[in-house]
Amino acid sequence: MKSFIVERYAKTGAVRAAERPDPEINADEVLVHVEAAGVNPLDSKIAAGEFKLILPYRPPFVLGHDLAGVVARVGPAVTQFAPGDTVYARPGDFRVGTFAELISVREKDLALKPTTISYEQAASLPLVALTAWQALVEKGRISPGQKVFIHAGSGGVGTIAIQLAKHLGASVATTTSTANVEWVRDLGADIVIDYTVEDFEKVLSGYDLVLDSLGPESLLKSLNILKPGGIAIGIGGPPDPSFAKDIGANPVVKLATRILSRKVRKAARRLGVRYSFLFMTANGDQLREIAKLVDAKAIRPVVDRVFPFDKTLDALDYVDTGRVKGKVVLSMG
């Protein structure tokens, strides 16, 4: 089958086109013919080796974390899917590889595709929608009337998190550049801060939750706008000891997470707030709930550009510019 693989970890030139054998499936797995695949900043970071300590993939391996497609075959223990079903998924860690014509996915990581959207739109959702769900519903337990601040509202996670937070009944503030202010407001944000002219830390206060995708510097500032007992959830790092414990990390990784997150954890304690690192996990049950929201028009996918599969390297380069509104998608069509 045609695929794009990480041949070796490198900042540039790590990914290339390659022919690979068709995947085999185990008893609890589903073979999916990929119709479209989402492209994420995570893909380039993994190819560059930035996650080797947490996710030690052994090159060569197929890249890609989002898919929408059609079930080709199912294992004998699979009960929820049959050949011909249209599905979408974010395969579990160490089982990624959506930049390919075929992929085997565990049944528990897979869900039926929302019926009202295209394959390309569906492929844009799994990683970012699961991230938003696990931050706002699982960790944050957002309820009506609460205040949520979402960094980078025009990004992949931001566009979905704004819509999900509004669906949950929260008041939502976000940041974006001047050109995207009205566009992000149309997604449902109540307060939109143009980061080129305003400092969110001087404008906002009393928030229940911050979803930070930018990293340690913005995270430290974000702690100051939380009310006592509020929580900052970081998806751009730093990883914390709770995360290391959850993944069963070795002693070296545990020590590294403790050191990397010490400053933000200390600042959070001083302010009477909490910090939690989120590394999204695959979950077919949550994708089923997200599909219901999509079909009910509570969440709409946001696709910036669709690239043909043979232009995967161009798609990765475009994502790396940091100027994407929503998501970039590969189409196998």
C-alpha positions in Angstrom: 0.0 0.0 0.0 1.0 3.6 -0.5 2.1 5.5 2.7 4.2 8.2 4.2 6.7 7.1 6.7 9.2 8.5 9.2 12.4 6.9 8.0 14.5 8.5 10.7 14.0 11.2 13.4 15.1 14.6 12.1 14.0 18.2 12.1 13.7 18.2 8.3 13.5 15.5 5.7 12.2 12.8 8.1 9.1 11.9 6.1 9.0 10.3 2.7 6.6 8.3 0.5 7.0 4.5 0.7 5.3 1.3 -0.2 4.4 -0.8 2.8 2.7 -4.2 3.3 -1.0 -4.2 3.9 -1.7 -4.3 7.7 -2.7 -7.6 9.4 -5.6 -7.4 11.9 -5.9 -9.1 15.3 -9.2 -10.5 16.7 -10.3 -7.2 18.2 -9.2 -5.0 15.3 -10.8 -3.4 12.2 -9.1 -2.9 8.9 -10.1 0.5 7.5 -9.6 1.8 4.0 -8.6 5.4 4.7 -10.6 8.0 2.7 -9.1 11.1 4.4 -6.5 11.8 7.1 -6.1 14.8 9.4 -2.7 16.6 9.6 -1.6 17.9 13.0 1.4 19.8 14.5 1.9 16.6 16.5 2.9 14.8 13.3 5.9 17.0 12.7 6.9 17.0 16.3 6.9 13.2 16.4 8.9 13.0 13.1 11.4 15.4 14.7 11.8 13.2 17.7 10.4 15.6 20.2 8.3 12.9 21.9 10.9 10.1 21.9 10.9 9.8 25.7 7.1 9.5 25.9 6.4 7.8 22.6 9.5 5.8 21.5 8.4 4.8 18.0 11.0 2.8 16.2 11.6 4.1 12.6 10.5 3.3 10.0 6.9 3.8 10.9 3.8 5.3 9.2 2.9 8.8 10.4 -0.6 10.2 11.0 -3.1 10.5 13.8 -6.6 11.1 12.3 -8.7 9.2 9.9 -12.1 8.7 8.3 -12.8 5.8 6.0 -14.6 2.6 5.2 -14.4 -0.7 7.1 -12.7 -3.3 4.8 -12.5 -6.3 7.2 -13.1 -7.1 10.9 -11.5 -9.5 13.3 -13.5 -12.4 14.7 -14.0 -10.7 18.1 -15.3 -7.4 16.7 -19.1 -6.9 17.3 -19.8 -3.2 16.6 -18.6 -2.9 13.0 -19.0 -4.6 9.7 -17.5 -4.3 6.2 -18.9 -1.2 4.5 -19.4 0.9 7.7 -18.2 4.5 7.4 -16.0 5.3 10.5 -13.6 7.8 12.0 -10.9 7.5 14.7 -7.8 8.7 16.3 -5.8 5.3 16.6 -4.2 4.7 20.0 -0.6 5.5 20.7 1.9 3.2 19.2 -0.8 2.3 16.6 -0.8 5.5 14.6 -0.3 5.4 10.8 -3.2 7.2 9.1 -1.0 8.5 6.2 -1.6 5.3 4.3 -4.3 3.6 2.2 -5.1 1.0 4.9 -4.8 0.9 8.7 -5.8 -1.6 11.5 -7.6 0.1 14.4 -8.7 -1.4 17.7 -12.5 -1.7 17.9 -12.5 0.4 21.1 -10.8 3.3 19.4 -13.2 3.4 16.4 -16.6 5.1 16.0 -19.2 5.4 13.2 -18.6 8.6 11.2 -21.0 11.5 11.7 -23.6 11.1 8.9 -24.0 14.7 8.0 -20.4 15.5 7.0 -17.8 14.5 4.4 -14.9 12.1 5.0 -12.6 15.2 4.9 -14.5 17.0 7.6 -14.7 13.9 9.7 -11.0 13.3 9.4 -10.4 16.8 10.8 -12.0 15.9 14.1 -10.7 13.0 16.1 -7.5 14.3 17.7 -8.7 17.9 18.3 -12.3 16.9 19.4 -11.0 14.3 21.8 -8.6 16.8 23.2 -11.4 19.3 23.8 -13.7 16.7 25.2 -11.1 15.3 27.6 -10.1 18.8 28.8 -13.6 20.3 29.2 -15.7 17.3 30.1 -13.4 14.7 31.7 -10.8 16.9 33.5 -12.6 20.2 33.7 -16.2 19.0 34.3 -17.5 22.3 32.9 -21.1 23.2 33.8 -23.5 25.9 32.8 -22.5 29.4 33.9 -18.8 28.7 34.3 -16.1 30.8 32.6 -13.6 29.1 30.2 -10.6 30.7 28.5 -9.2 29.0 25.4 -5.9 30.1 24.0 -5.5 30.2 20.1 -9.2 30.1 19.2 -8.5 29.8 15.5 -6.4 26.7 15.8 -7.4 23.1 15.5 -8.2 22.5 19.1 -9.4 26.0 19.7 -12.1 26.0 17.1 -13.7 22.8 18.5 -13.1 23.7 22.2 -15.0 27.0 21.8 -18.0 25.2 20.3 -18.0 22.4 22.9 -17.6 24.9 25.8 -20.6 26.9 24.5 -22.6 23.7 24.1 -21.8 22.9 27.8 -23.2 26.3 28.8 -20.0 28.1 29.6 -19.0 31.7 28.9 -16.0 31.6 26.6 -13.1 33.9 26.0 -10.3 33.3 23.5 -7.3 34.8 21.8 -6.6 35.2 18.1 -4.9 37.6 15.6 -6.6 40.7 14.2 -7.7 39.1 11.0 -9.6 36.3 12.8 -11.4 38.2 15.5 -14.9 38.2 13.9 -14.4 34.7 12.4 -13.6 33.3 15.9 -16.5 35.2 17.4 -18.8 33.5 14.9 -17.7 30.1 16.4 -19.4 31.2 19.6 -16.7 33.0 21.7 -18.2 35.7 24.0 -14.9 37.6 24.4 -12.2 37.7 21.7 -8.9 39.2 22.6 -6.6 40.3 19.7 -3.3 39.2 21.1 -1.4 41.7 18.8 -2.8 44.6 20.7 -4.1 43.3 24.1 -2.7 41.2 26.9 -5.2 38.6 28.1 -3.7 38.7 31.6 -4.7 42.4 32.0 -8.2 41.9 30.6 -9.5 38.7 32.1 -10.1 37.4 35.7 -12.2 35.0 37.7 -12.0 32.1 35.2 -12.9 28.5 36.1 -10.7 26.8 33.5 -8.0 27.7 31.1 -7.1 25.5 28.1 -3.5 26.3 27.1 -2.0 25.0 23.9 1.0 27.4 23.7 3.4 26.1 26.5 5.0 27.2 29.7 5.2 31.0 29.2 1.6 31.5 28.4 0.6 28.9 31.0 2.3 30.8 33.8 0.4 34.0 32.8 -2.8 32.0 32.5 -2.7 30.9 36.2 -3.2 34.6 37.2 -6.7 34.8 35.6 -8.1 31.8 37.4 -10.3 32.1 40.4 -9.3 30.2 43.5 -9.8 26.5 42.9 -9.7 26.9 39.1 -7.7 24.7 36.8 -5.3 25.3 34.0 -5.1 22.4 31.6 -1.9 22.4 29.4 -1.8 20.5 26.1 1.5 22.2 25.0 3.3 21.1 28.2 5.0 20.8 30.5 4.1 17.2 31.4 3.6 16.7 35.1 4.2 13.8 37.5 0.5 12.7 37.4 0.9 12.2 33.6 4.1 10.2 34.1 2.3 8.0 36.7 -0.7 7.4 34.4 1.5 6.2 31.5 3.7 4.0 33.7 6.8 6.0 32.8 10.3 4.9 33.8 12.2 6.7 36.6 14.1 8.9 34.2 10.8 10.2 32.6 9.2 10.6 36.0 12.1 12.8 37.2 12.1 14.8 34.0 8.4 15.6 34.3 8.8 16.6 37.9 11.6 19.0 36.9 9.9 20.4 33.8 6.7 21.2 35.6 8.1 22.4 38.9 7.8 26.1 38.2 4.2 26.0 37.0 3.1 23.6 39.8 4.7 25.9 42.4 3.1 29.0 40.9 -0.3 27.2 40.9 0.0 26.2 44.6 0.9 29.8 45.5 -2.2 31.1 43.8 -4.6 28.4 45.1 -5.3 27.0 41.7 -4.5 23.7 39.9 -2.4 22.6 36.9 -2.9 19.4 34.9 -1.1 18.3 31.8 -3.3 16.6 29.2 -2.0 14.1 26.6 -5.1 13.1 24.7 -5.9 9.3 24.5 -7.9 7.4 21.9 -11.5 6.7 22.8 -14.2 5.4 20.5 -17.0 6.0 23.1 -16.2 9.7 23.3 -16.1 9.9 19.5 -19.6 8.5 19.4 -20.7 11.3 21.7 -18.9 13.8 19.5 -20.6 12.4 16.4 -24.0 13.1 17.9 -23.0 16.7 18.6 -21.8 17.1 15.0 -25.0 15.6 13.5 -27.0 17.8 15.9 -25.1 20.9 14.5 -23.7 21.7 18.0 -20.2 21.3 16.6 -19.1 22.0 13.1 -15.7 20.9 11.7 -13.4 23.6 10.6 -11.2 22.7 7.6 -8.7 25.2 6.3 -7.3 23.2 3.3 -7.5 19.8 1.7 -4.4 18.4 0.1 -4.3 15.3 -2.2 -2.5 12.4 -0.6 0.5 12.6 -2.8 1.1 16.2 -1.5 1.4 15.0 2.1 4.8 16.7 2.5 3.3 20.0 1.4 0.5 19.6 3.9 2.9 19.1 6.7 4.9 22.2 5.6 1.7 24.2 5.6 0.7 23.1 9.1 4.2 24.0 10.3 3.7 27.6 9.3 1.4 28.1 12.2 -1.2 30.0 10.1 -3.8 27.3 9.8 -7.4 28.1 10.7 -8.9 24.9 12.0 -7.4 21.8 10.4 -5.6 20.6 7.3 -6.7 17.3 5.8 -5.4 14.8 3.2 -7.8 13.3 0.7 -7.2 9.9 -0.8 -9.8 10.5 -3.5 
